[in-house]
């Protein structure tokens, strides 16, 4: 398996509209229905796992814990500023 550099950022180009701002604020990503794609090869993504299931589960747990901690701190600050 060849080693590939993982990009630090993923770009999605779309018009800046109230909907795009709403998606950013809600921390959501929009995925179009594959039947609307103009390239039939776009519907055949290929993923190469570089983590086994246990490592992936540990990573997902750490990410969820970090996110929850950040959200709780932000909520606590908002509450104390009232």
PDB file of N, CA, C and O in Angstrom, chain B, residues numbered from 101:
ATOM      1  N   UNK B 101       0.856  -1.179   0.000  1.00  0.00           N
ATOM      2  CA  UNK B 101       0.000   0.000   0.000  1.00  0.00           C
ATOM      3  C   UNK B 101       0.896   1.233   0.000  1.00  0.00           C
ATOM      4  O   UNK B 101       1.783   1.358   0.844  1.00  0.00           O
ATOM      5  N   UNK B 102       0.669   2.136  -0.936  1.00  0.00           N
ATOM      6  CA  UNK B 102       1.484   3.350  -1.000  1.00  0.00           C
ATOM      7  C   UNK B 102       1.030   4.345   0.059  1.00  0.00           C
ATOM      8  O   UNK B 102      -0.154   4.439   0.384  1.00  0.00           O
ATOM      9  N   UNK B 103       1.999   5.085   0.587  1.00  0.00           N
ATOM     10  CA  UNK B 103       1.690   6.069   1.623  1.00  0.00           C
ATOM     11  C   UNK B 103       1.257   7.365   0.959  1.00  0.00           C
ATOM     12  O   UNK B 103       1.959   7.891   0.095  1.00  0.00           O
ATOM     13  N   UNK B 104       0.095   7.882   1.363  1.00  0.00           N
ATOM     14  CA  UNK B 104      -0.429   9.105   0.789  1.00  0.00           C
ATOM     15  C   UNK B 104      -0.536  10.167   1.858  1.00  0.00           C
ATOM     16  O   UNK B 104      -0.827   9.871   3.017  1.00  0.00           O
ATOM     17  N   UNK B 105      -0.300  11.413   1.464  1.00  0.00           N
ATOM     18  CA  UNK B 105      -0.435  12.521   2.400  1.00  0.00           C
ATOM     19  C   UNK B 105      -1.910  12.895   2.521  1.00  0.00           C
ATOM     20  O   UNK B 105      -2.594  13.103   1.519  1.00  0.00           O
ATOM     21  N   UNK B 106      -2.389  12.977   3.763  1.00  0.00           N
ATOM     22  CA  UNK B 106      -3.784  13.323   4.021  1.00  0.00           C
ATOM     23  C   UNK B 106      -3.914  14.846   4.000  1.00  0.00           C
ATOM     24  O   UNK B 106      -3.142  15.538   4.663  1.00  0.00           O
ATOM     25  N   UNK B 107      -4.878  15.374   3.247  1.00  0.00           N
ATOM     26  CA  UNK B 107      -5.034  16.839   3.197  1.00  0.00           C
ATOM     27  C   UNK B 107      -5.482  17.391   4.546  1.00  0.00           C
ATOM     28  O   UNK B 107      -6.247  16.754   5.271  1.00  0.00           O
ATOM     29  N   UNK B 108      -4.991  18.588   4.870  1.00  0.00           N
ATOM     30  CA  UNK B 108      -5.382  19.240   6.115  1.00  0.00           C
ATOM     31  C   UNK B 108      -6.760  19.868   6.001  1.00  0.00           C
ATOM     32  O   UNK B 108      -7.446  20.052   7.006  1.00  0.00           O
ATOM     33  N   UNK B 109      -7.168  20.198   4.785  1.00  0.00           N
ATOM     34  CA  UNK B 109      -8.462  20.840   4.566  1.00  0.00           C
ATOM     35  C   UNK B 109      -9.184  20.171   3.407  1.00  0.00           C
ATOM     36  O   UNK B 109      -8.572  19.666   2.466  1.00  0.00           O
ATOM     37  N   UNK B 110     -10.497  20.186   3.507  1.00  0.00           N
ATOM     38  CA  UNK B 110     -11.344  19.693   2.432  1.00  0.00           C
ATOM     39  C   UNK B 110     -12.220  20.862   2.004  1.00  0.00           C
ATOM     40  O   UNK B 110     -12.906  21.460   2.834  1.00  0.00           O
ATOM     41  N   UNK B 111     -12.204  21.188   0.740  1.00  0.00           N
ATOM     42  CA  UNK B 111     -12.956  22.336   0.250  1.00  0.00           C
ATOM     43  C   UNK B 111     -14.221  21.897  -0.465  1.00  0.00           C
ATOM     44  O   UNK B 111     -14.235  20.917  -1.210  1.00  0.00           O
ATOM     45  N   UNK B 112     -15.273  22.646  -0.217  1.00  0.00           N
ATOM     46  CA  UNK B 112     -16.537  22.456  -0.933  1.00  0.00           C
ATOM     47  C   UNK B 112     -16.939  23.822  -1.447  1.00  0.00           C
ATOM     48  O   UNK B 112     -17.241  24.722  -0.663  1.00  0.00           O
ATOM     49  N   UNK B 113     -16.944  23.980  -2.740  1.00  0.00           N
ATOM     50  CA  UNK B 113     -17.272  25.271  -3.323  1.00  0.00           C
ATOM     51  C   UNK B 113     -18.771  25.367  -3.560  1.00  0.00           C
ATOM     52  O   UNK B 113     -19.363  24.542  -4.256  1.00  0.00           O
ATOM     53  N   UNK B 114     -19.365  26.383  -2.971  1.00  0.00           N
ATOM     54  CA  UNK B 114     -20.785  26.649  -3.186  1.00  0.00           C
ATOM     55  C   UNK B 114     -21.013  28.132  -2.943  1.00  0.00           C
ATOM     56  O   UNK B 114     -20.196  28.800  -2.309  1.00  0.00           O
ATOM     57  N   UNK B 115     -22.114  28.634  -3.447  1.00  0.00           N
ATOM     58  CA  UNK B 115     -22.439  30.055  -3.278  1.00  0.00           C
ATOM     59  C   UNK B 115     -22.650  30.364  -1.800  1.00  0.00           C
ATOM     60  O   UNK B 115     -23.149  29.528  -1.047  1.00  0.00           O
ATOM     61  N   UNK B 116     -22.267  31.565  -1.395  1.00  0.00           N
ATOM     62  CA  UNK B 116     -22.494  31.992  -0.020  1.00  0.00           C
ATOM     63  C   UNK B 116     -23.915  32.506   0.086  1.00  0.00           C
ATOM     64  O   UNK B 116     -24.250  33.568  -0.438  1.00  0.00           O
ATOM     65  N   UNK B 117     -24.743  31.736   0.772  1.00  0.00           N
ATOM     66  CA  UNK B 117     -26.161  32.046   0.916  1.00  0.00           C
ATOM     67  C   UNK B 117     -26.541  31.878   2.384  1.00  0.00           C
ATOM     68  O   UNK B 117     -25.743  31.379   3.177  1.00  0.00           O
ATOM     69  N   UNK B 118     -27.742  32.289   2.747  1.00  0.00           N
ATOM     70  CA  UNK B 118     -28.186  32.013   4.125  1.00  0.00           C
ATOM     71  C   UNK B 118     -28.128  30.516   4.458  1.00  0.00           C
ATOM     72  O   UNK B 118     -27.831  30.146   5.594  1.00  0.00           O
ATOM     73  N   UNK B 119     -28.410  29.661   3.475  1.00  0.00           N
ATOM     74  CA  UNK B 119     -28.338  28.216   3.706  1.00  0.00           C
ATOM     75  C   UNK B 119     -26.906  27.779   4.005  1.00  0.00           C
ATOM     76  O   UNK B 119     -26.690  26.992   4.926  1.00  0.00           O
ATOM     77  N   UNK B 120     -25.919  28.271   3.245  1.00  0.00           N
ATOM     78  CA  UNK B 120     -24.533  27.862   3.497  1.00  0.00           C
ATOM     79  C   UNK B 120     -24.069  28.340   4.865  1.00  0.00           C
ATOM     80  O   UNK B 120     -23.341  27.627   5.555  1.00  0.00           O
ATOM     81  N   UNK B 121     -24.482  29.538   5.265  1.00  0.00           N
ATOM     82  CA  UNK B 121     -24.138  30.041   6.591  1.00  0.00           C
ATOM     83  C   UNK B 121     -24.801  29.184   7.673  1.00  0.00           C
ATOM     84  O   UNK B 121     -24.187  28.870   8.693  1.00  0.00           O
ATOM     85  N   UNK B 122     -26.041  28.818   7.442  1.00  0.00           N
ATOM     86  CA  UNK B 122     -26.767  27.974   8.390  1.00  0.00           C
ATOM     87  C   UNK B 122     -26.069  26.621   8.556  1.00  0.00           C
ATOM     88  O   UNK B 122     -25.962  26.113   9.672  1.00  0.00           O
ATOM     89  N   UNK B 123     -25.594  26.039   7.452  1.00  0.00           N
ATOM     90  CA  UNK B 123     -24.884  24.760   7.517  1.00  0.00           C
ATOM     91  C   UNK B 123     -23.590  24.893   8.302  1.00  0.00           C
ATOM     92  O   UNK B 123     -23.242  24.006   9.083  1.00  0.00           O
ATOM     93  N   UNK B 124     -22.870  25.998   8.101  1.00  0.00           N
ATOM     94  CA  UNK B 124     -21.633  26.228   8.849  1.00  0.00           C
ATOM     95  C   UNK B 124     -21.916  26.351  10.342  1.00  0.00           C
ATOM     96  O   UNK B 124     -21.229  25.742  11.161  1.00  0.00           O
ATOM     97  N   UNK B 125     -22.916  27.131  10.687  1.00  0.00           N
ATOM     98  CA  UNK B 125     -23.241  27.332  12.099  1.00  0.00           C
ATOM     99  C   UNK B 125     -23.727  26.046  12.766  1.00  0.00           C
ATOM    100  O   UNK B 125     -23.474  25.819  13.949  1.00  0.00           O
ATOM    101  N   UNK B 126     -24.417  25.216  12.007  1.00  0.00           N
ATOM    102  CA  UNK B 126     -24.940  23.959  12.549  1.00  0.00           C
ATOM    103  C   UNK B 126     -23.900  22.839  12.481  1.00  0.00           C
ATOM    104  O   UNK B 126     -24.157  21.723  12.930  1.00  0.00           O
ATOM    105  N   UNK B 127     -22.709  23.143  11.912  1.00  0.00           N
ATOM    106  CA  UNK B 127     -21.643  22.151  11.773  1.00  0.00           C
ATOM    107  C   UNK B 127     -22.139  20.943  10.983  1.00  0.00           C
ATOM    108  O   UNK B 127     -21.957  19.798  11.399  1.00  0.00           O
ATOM    109  N   UNK B 128     -22.769  21.212   9.838  1.00  0.00           N
ATOM    110  CA  UNK B 128     -23.324  20.164   8.998  1.00  0.00           C
ATOM    111  C   UNK B 128     -22.687  20.228   7.610  1.00  0.00           C
ATOM    112  O   UNK B 128     -22.156  21.256   7.191  1.00  0.00           O
ATOM    113  N   UNK B 129     -22.759  19.107   6.923  1.00  0.00           N
ATOM    114  CA  UNK B 129     -22.244  19.009   5.557  1.00  0.00           C
ATOM    115  C   UNK B 129     -23.378  18.511   4.668  1.00  0.00           C
ATOM    116  O   UNK B 129     -24.112  17.595   5.037  1.00  0.00           O
ATOM    117  N   UNK B 130     -23.511  19.118   3.504  1.00  0.00           N
ATOM    118  CA  UNK B 130     -24.533  18.698   2.543  1.00  0.00           C
ATOM    119  C   UNK B 130     -23.907  17.746   1.527  1.00  0.00           C
ATOM    120  O   UNK B 130     -22.835  18.021   0.988  1.00  0.00           O
ATOM    121  N   UNK B 131     -24.575  16.639   1.275  1.00  0.00           N
ATOM    122  CA  UNK B 131     -24.148  15.701   0.250  1.00  0.00           C
ATOM    123  C   UNK B 131     -25.273  15.586  -0.772  1.00  0.00           C
ATOM    124  O   UNK B 131     -26.401  15.237  -0.426  1.00  0.00           O
ATOM    125  N   UNK B 132     -24.964  15.878  -2.019  1.00  0.00           N
ATOM    126  CA  UNK B 132     -25.964  15.778  -3.081  1.00  0.00           C
ATOM    127  C   UNK B 132     -26.283  14.318  -3.374  1.00  0.00           C
ATOM    128  O   UNK B 132     -25.467  13.428  -3.134  1.00  0.00           O
ATOM    129  N   UNK B 133     -27.469  14.093  -3.889  1.00  0.00           N
ATOM    130  CA  UNK B 133     -27.872  12.762  -4.320  1.00  0.00           C
ATOM    131  C   UNK B 133     -26.982  12.355  -5.496  1.00  0.00           C
ATOM    132  O   UNK B 133     -26.879  13.105  -6.467  1.00  0.00           O
ATOM    133  N   UNK B 134     -26.335  11.182  -5.434  1.00  0.00           N
ATOM    134  CA  UNK B 134     -25.442  10.761  -6.520  1.00  0.00           C
ATOM    135  C   UNK B 134     -26.093  10.747  -7.897  1.00  0.00           C
ATOM    136  O   UNK B 134     -25.401  10.872  -8.908  1.00  0.00           O
ATOM    137  N   UNK B 135     -27.408  10.597  -7.951  1.00  0.00           N
ATOM    138  CA  UNK B 135     -28.077  10.588  -9.255  1.00  0.00           C
ATOM    139  C   UNK B 135     -28.013  11.957  -9.933  1.00  0.00           C
ATOM    140  O   UNK B 135     -28.277  12.065 -11.130  1.00  0.00           O
ATOM    141  N   UNK B 136     -27.662  13.007  -9.176  1.00  0.00           N
ATOM    142  CA  UNK B 136     -27.560  14.351  -9.757  1.00  0.00           C
ATOM    143  C   UNK B 136     -26.141  14.697 -10.199  1.00  0.00           C
ATOM    144  O   UNK B 136     -25.916  15.776 -10.747  1.00  0.00           O
ATOM    145  N   UNK B 137     -25.180  13.801  -9.970  1.00  0.00           N
ATOM    146  CA  UNK B 137     -23.788  14.073 -10.354  1.00  0.00           C
ATOM    147  C   UNK B 137     -23.644  14.071 -11.871  1.00  0.00           C
ATOM    148  O   UNK B 137     -24.354  13.354 -12.577  1.00  0.00           O
ATOM    149  N   UNK B 138     -22.709  14.890 -12.360  1.00  0.00           N
ATOM    150  CA  UNK B 138     -22.488  14.929 -13.806  1.00  0.00           C
ATOM    151  C   UNK B 138     -21.400  13.943 -14.251  1.00  0.00           C
ATOM    152  O   UNK B 138     -21.165  13.801 -15.451  1.00  0.00           O
ATOM    153  N   UNK B 139     -20.744  13.270 -13.328  1.00  0.00           N
ATOM    154  CA  UNK B 139     -19.701  12.300 -13.656  1.00  0.00           C
ATOM    155  C   UNK B 139     -20.054  10.967 -12.999  1.00  0.00           C
ATOM    156  O   UNK B 139     -20.077  10.877 -11.772  1.00  0.00           O
ATOM    157  N   UNK B 140     -20.325   9.942 -13.786  1.00  0.00           N
ATOM    158  CA  UNK B 140     -20.736   8.659 -13.196  1.00  0.00           C
ATOM    159  C   UNK B 140     -19.668   8.043 -12.290  1.00  0.00           C
ATOM    160  O   UNK B 140     -19.997   7.241 -11.416  1.00  0.00           O
ATOM    161  N   UNK B 141     -18.396   8.403 -12.482  1.00  0.00           N
ATOM    162  CA  UNK B 141     -17.335   7.861 -11.635  1.00  0.00           C
ATOM    163  C   UNK B 141     -17.333   8.494 -10.249  1.00  0.00           C
ATOM    164  O   UNK B 141     -16.709   7.962  -9.331  1.00  0.00           O
ATOM    165  N   UNK B 142     -18.021   9.623 -10.082  1.00  0.00           N
ATOM    166  CA  UNK B 142     -18.105  10.261  -8.769  1.00  0.00           C
ATOM    167  C   UNK B 142     -18.856   9.404  -7.765  1.00  0.00           C
ATOM    168  O   UNK B 142     -18.722   9.602  -6.558  1.00  0.00           O
ATOM    169  N   UNK B 143     -19.634   8.465  -8.243  1.00  0.00           N
ATOM    170  CA  UNK B 143     -20.436   7.646  -7.336  1.00  0.00           C
ATOM    171  C   UNK B 143     -19.715   6.367  -6.925  1.00  0.00           C
ATOM    172  O   UNK B 143     -20.320   5.480  -6.323  1.00  0.00           O
ATOM    173  N   UNK B 144     -18.442   6.268  -7.243  1.00  0.00           N
ATOM    174  CA  UNK B 144     -17.670   5.090  -6.863  1.00  0.00           C
ATOM    175  C   UNK B 144     -16.417   5.488  -6.076  1.00  0.00           C
ATOM    176  O   UNK B 144     -15.294   5.252  -6.522  1.00  0.00           O
ATOM    177  N   UNK B 145     -16.624   6.097  -4.898  1.00  0.00           N
ATOM    178  CA  UNK B 145     -15.442   6.482  -4.115  1.00  0.00           C
ATOM    179  C   UNK B 145     -14.703   5.252  -3.597  1.00  0.00           C
ATOM    180  O   UNK B 145     -15.300   4.201  -3.364  1.00  0.00           O
ATOM    181  N   UNK B 146     -13.412   5.405  -3.426  1.00  0.00           N
ATOM    182  CA  UNK B 146     -12.592   4.309  -2.921  1.00  0.00           C
ATOM    183  C   UNK B 146     -11.922   4.766  -1.631  1.00  0.00           C
ATOM    184  O   UNK B 146     -11.244   5.793  -1.614  1.00  0.00           O
ATOM    185  N   UNK B 147     -12.104   4.025  -0.573  1.00  0.00           N
ATOM    186  CA  UNK B 147     -11.505   4.358   0.711  1.00  0.00           C
ATOM    187  C   UNK B 147     -10.494   3.289   1.085  1.00  0.00           C
ATOM    188  O   UNK B 147     -10.736   2.093   0.920  1.00  0.00           O
ATOM    189  N   UNK B 148      -9.364   3.742   1.589  1.00  0.00           N
ATOM    190  CA  UNK B 148      -8.364   2.808   2.091  1.00  0.00           C
ATOM    191  C   UNK B 148      -8.217   3.061   3.581  1.00  0.00           C
ATOM    192  O   UNK B 148      -7.797   4.141   3.995  1.00  0.00           O
ATOM    193  N   UNK B 149      -8.557   2.078   4.374  1.00  0.00           N
ATOM    194  CA  UNK B 149      -8.462   2.220   5.827  1.00  0.00           C
ATOM    195  C   UNK B 149      -7.004   2.155   6.248  1.00  0.00           C
ATOM    196  O   UNK B 149      -6.266   1.250   5.860  1.00  0.00           O
ATOM    197  N   UNK B 150      -6.603   3.141   7.055  1.00  0.00           N
ATOM    198  CA  UNK B 150      -5.242   3.115   7.580  1.00  0.00           C
ATOM    199  C   UNK B 150      -5.246   2.865   9.086  1.00  0.00           C
ATOM    200  O   UNK B 150      -4.204   2.932   9.737  1.00  0.00           O
ATOM    201  N   UNK B 151      -6.429   2.575   9.634  1.00  0.00           N
ATOM    202  CA  UNK B 151      -6.588   2.231  11.049  1.00  0.00           C
ATOM    203  C   UNK B 151      -7.403   0.955  11.146  1.00  0.00           C
ATOM    204  O   UNK B 151      -8.312   0.724  10.348  1.00  0.00           O
ATOM    205  N   UNK B 152      -7.074   0.134  12.120  1.00  0.00           N
ATOM    206  CA  UNK B 152      -7.939  -1.031  12.326  1.00  0.00           C
ATOM    207  C   UNK B 152      -9.165  -0.566  13.121  1.00  0.00           C
ATOM    208  O   UNK B 152      -9.212   0.575  13.581  1.00  0.00           O
ATOM    209  N   UNK B 153     -10.135  -1.431  13.276  1.00  0.00           N
ATOM    210  CA  UNK B 153     -11.404  -1.056  13.911  1.00  0.00           C
ATOM    211  C   UNK B 153     -11.220  -0.514  15.326  1.00  0.00           C
ATOM    212  O   UNK B 153     -11.868   0.464  15.697  1.00  0.00           O
ATOM    213  N   UNK B 154     -10.345  -1.135  16.124  1.00  0.00           N
ATOM    214  CA  UNK B 154     -10.130  -0.691  17.504  1.00  0.00           C
ATOM    215  C   UNK B 154      -9.526   0.716  17.544  1.00  0.00           C
ATOM    216  O   UNK B 154      -9.937   1.549  18.352  1.00  0.00           O
ATOM    217  N   UNK B 155      -8.550   0.974  16.668  1.00  0.00           N
ATOM    218  CA  UNK B 155      -7.933   2.306  16.611  1.00  0.00           C
ATOM    219  C   UNK B 155      -8.948   3.355  16.159  1.00  0.00           C
ATOM    220  O   UNK B 155      -8.988   4.463  16.694  1.00  0.00           O
ATOM    221  N   UNK B 156      -9.759   2.997  15.179  1.00  0.00           N
ATOM    222  CA  UNK B 156     -10.781   3.917  14.689  1.00  0.00           C
ATOM    223  C   UNK B 156     -11.799   4.223  15.781  1.00  0.00           C
ATOM    224  O   UNK B 156     -12.203   5.374  15.946  1.00  0.00           O
ATOM    225  N   UNK B 157     -12.216   3.207  16.524  1.00  0.00           N
ATOM    226  CA  UNK B 157     -13.172   3.417  17.604  1.00  0.00           C
ATOM    227  C   UNK B 157     -12.568   4.325  18.676  1.00  0.00           C
ATOM    228  O   UNK B 157     -13.248   5.225  19.168  1.00  0.00           O
ATOM    229  N   UNK B 158     -11.313   4.107  19.044  1.00  0.00           N
ATOM    230  CA  UNK B 158     -10.648   4.967  20.031  1.00  0.00           C
ATOM    231  C   UNK B 158     -10.577   6.408  19.545  1.00  0.00           C
ATOM    232  O   UNK B 158     -10.816   7.340  20.314  1.00  0.00           O
ATOM    233  N   UNK B 159     -10.252   6.590  18.280  1.00  0.00           N
ATOM    234  CA  UNK B 159     -10.165   7.932  17.711  1.00  0.00           C
ATOM    235  C   UNK B 159     -11.529   8.623  17.741  1.00  0.00           C
ATOM    236  O   UNK B 159     -11.626   9.788  18.127  1.00  0.00           O
ATOM    237  N   UNK B 160     -12.561   7.922  17.343  1.00  0.00           N
ATOM    238  CA  UNK B 160     -13.899   8.504  17.334  1.00  0.00           C
ATOM    239  C   UNK B 160     -14.359   8.874  18.748  1.00  0.00           C
ATOM    240  O   UNK B 160     -14.997   9.909  18.942  1.00  0.00           O
ATOM    241  N   UNK B 161     -14.042   8.044  19.718  1.00  0.00           N
ATOM    242  CA  UNK B 161     -14.394   8.346  21.107  1.00  0.00           C
ATOM    243  C   UNK B 161     -13.664   9.605  21.570  1.00  0.00           C
ATOM    244  O   UNK B 161     -14.272  10.480  22.185  1.00  0.00           O
ATOM    245  N   UNK B 162     -12.363   9.703  21.278  1.00  0.00           N
ATOM    246  CA  UNK B 162     -11.598  10.901  21.670  1.00  0.00           C
ATOM    247  C   UNK B 162     -12.158  12.156  21.016  1.00  0.00           C
ATOM    248  O   UNK B 162     -12.279  13.197  21.661  1.00  0.00           O
ATOM    249  N   UNK B 163     -12.497  12.058  19.735  1.00  0.00           N
ATOM    250  CA  UNK B 163     -13.060  13.213  19.031  1.00  0.00           C
ATOM    251  C   UNK B 163     -14.402  13.622  19.633  1.00  0.00           C
ATOM    252  O   UNK B 163     -14.662  14.811  19.822  1.00  0.00           O
ATOM    253  N   UNK B 164     -15.246  12.650  19.931  1.00  0.00           N
ATOM    254  CA  UNK B 164     -16.553  12.954  20.529  1.00  0.00           C
ATOM    255  C   UNK B 164     -16.378  13.569  21.915  1.00  0.00           C
ATOM    256  O   UNK B 164     -17.081  14.519  22.258  1.00  0.00           O
ATOM    257  N   UNK B 165     -15.447  13.038  22.720  1.00  0.00           N
ATOM    258  CA  UNK B 165     -15.210  13.589  24.055  1.00  0.00           C
ATOM    259  C   UNK B 165     -14.690  15.016  23.972  1.00  0.00           C
ATOM    260  O   UNK B 165     -15.114  15.875  24.746  1.00  0.00           O
ATOM    261  N   UNK B 166     -13.778  15.279  23.045  1.00  0.00           N
ATOM    262  CA  UNK B 166     -13.231  16.629  22.873  1.00  0.00           C
ATOM    263  C   UNK B 166     -14.331  17.596  22.470  1.00  0.00           C
ATOM    264  O   UNK B 166     -14.430  18.696  23.012  1.00  0.00           O
ATOM    265  N   UNK B 167     -15.148  17.187  21.528  1.00  0.00           N
ATOM    266  CA  UNK B 167     -16.237  18.052  21.059  1.00  0.00           C
ATOM    267  C   UNK B 167     -17.236  18.332  22.185  1.00  0.00           C
ATOM    268  O   UNK B 167     -17.659  19.473  22.375  1.00  0.00           O
ATOM    269  N   UNK B 168     -17.607  17.301  22.919  1.00  0.00           N
ATOM    270  CA  UNK B 168     -18.542  17.479  24.014  1.00  0.00           C
ATOM    271  C   UNK B 168     -17.965  18.408  25.077  1.00  0.00           C
ATOM    272  O   UNK B 168     -18.672  19.269  25.602  1.00  0.00           O
ATOM    273  N   UNK B 169     -16.701  18.239  25.391  1.00  0.00           N
ATOM    274  CA  UNK B 169     -16.048  19.093  26.378  1.00  0.00           C
ATOM    275  C   UNK B 169     -16.065  20.553  25.927  1.00  0.00           C
ATOM    276  O   UNK B 169     -16.353  21.445  26.725  1.00  0.00           O
ATOM    277  N   UNK B 170     -15.763  20.794  24.669  1.00  0.00           N
ATOM    278  CA  UNK B 170     -15.766  22.165  24.135  1.00  0.00           C
ATOM    279  C   UNK B 170     -17.173  22.761  24.193  1.00  0.00           C
ATOM    280  O   UNK B 170     -17.341  23.927  24.553  1.00  0.00           O
ATOM    281  N   UNK B 171     -18.181  21.963  23.840  1.00  0.00           N
ATOM    282  CA  UNK B 171     -19.557  22.452  23.851  1.00  0.00           C
ATOM    283  C   UNK B 171     -20.020  22.760  25.279  1.00  0.00           C
ATOM    284  O   UNK B 171     -20.719  23.748  25.507  1.00  0.00           O
ATOM    285  N   UNK B 172     -19.630  21.911  26.240  1.00  0.00           N
ATOM    286  CA  UNK B 172     -20.008  22.155  27.632  1.00  0.00           C
ATOM    287  C   UNK B 172     -19.333  23.409  28.184  1.00  0.00           C
ATOM    288  O   UNK B 172     -19.951  24.179  28.919  1.00  0.00           O
ATOM    289  N   UNK B 173     -18.064  23.612  27.828  1.00  0.00           N
ATOM    290  CA  UNK B 173     -17.366  24.828  28.272  1.00  0.00           C
ATOM    291  C   UNK B 173     -18.033  26.073  27.691  1.00  0.00           C
ATOM    292  O   UNK B 173     -18.214  27.068  28.392  1.00  0.00           O
ATOM    293  N   UNK B 174     -18.397  26.016  26.414  1.00  0.00           N
ATOM    294  CA  UNK B 174     -19.042  27.163  25.768  1.00  0.00           C
ATOM    295  C   UNK B 174     -20.402  27.429  26.412  1.00  0.00           C
ATOM    296  O   UNK B 174     -20.759  28.583  26.647  1.00  0.00           O
ATOM    297  N   UNK B 175     -21.154  26.383  26.697  1.00  0.00           N
ATOM    298  CA  UNK B 175     -22.460  26.554  27.329  1.00  0.00           C
ATOM    299  C   UNK B 175     -22.299  27.132  28.733  1.00  0.00           C
ATOM    300  O   UNK B 175     -23.089  27.978  29.152  1.00  0.00           O
ATOM    301  N   UNK B 176     -21.294  26.683  29.448  1.00  0.00           N
ATOM    302  CA  UNK B 176     -21.039  27.200  30.788  1.00  0.00           C
ATOM    303  C   UNK B 176     -20.690  28.691  30.764  1.00  0.00           C
ATOM    304  O   UNK B 176     -21.134  29.459  31.617  1.00  0.00           O
ATOM    305  N   UNK B 177     -19.887  29.085  29.769  1.00  0.00           N
ATOM    306  CA  UNK B 177     -19.531  30.515  29.632  1.00  0.00           C
ATOM    307  C   UNK B 177     -20.765  31.350  29.312  1.00  0.00           C
ATOM    308  O   UNK B 177     -20.952  32.434  29.865  1.00  0.00           O
ATOM    309  N   UNK B 178     -21.609  30.834  28.411  1.00  0.00           N
ATOM    310  CA  UNK B 178     -22.817  31.569  28.065  1.00  0.00           C
ATOM    311  C   UNK B 178     -23.710  31.733  29.275  1.00  0.00           C
ATOM    312  O   UNK B 178     -24.288  32.800  29.484  1.00  0.00           O
ATOM    313  N   UNK B 179     -23.828  30.688  30.070  1.00  0.00           N
ATOM    314  CA  UNK B 179     -24.693  30.716  31.251  1.00  0.00           C
ATOM    315  C   UNK B 179     -24.139  31.681  32.307  1.00  0.00           C
ATOM    316  O   UNK B 179     -24.906  32.398  32.948  1.00  0.00           O
ATOM    317  N   UNK B 180     -22.818  31.703  32.491  1.00  0.00           N
ATOM    318  CA  UNK B 180     -22.225  32.569  33.507  1.00  0.00           C
ATOM    319  C   UNK B 180     -22.226  34.038  33.074  1.00  0.00           C
ATOM    320  O   UNK B 180     -22.086  34.928  33.913  1.00  0.00           O
ATOM    321  N   UNK B 181     -22.384  34.300  31.769  1.00  0.00           N
ATOM    322  CA  UNK B 181     -22.441  35.684  31.272  1.00  0.00           C
ATOM    323  C   UNK B 181     -23.828  36.283  31.359  1.00  0.00           C
ATOM    324  O   UNK B 181     -24.019  37.442  30.989  1.00  0.00           O
ATOM    325  N   UNK B 182     -24.796  35.532  31.836  1.00  0.00           N
ATOM    326  CA  UNK B 182     -26.178  36.049  31.940  1.00  0.00           C
ATOM    327  C   UNK B 182     -26.325  36.965  33.099  1.00  0.00           C
ATOM    328  O   UNK B 182     -27.413  37.490  33.337  1.00  0.00           O
TER     329      UNK B 182
END
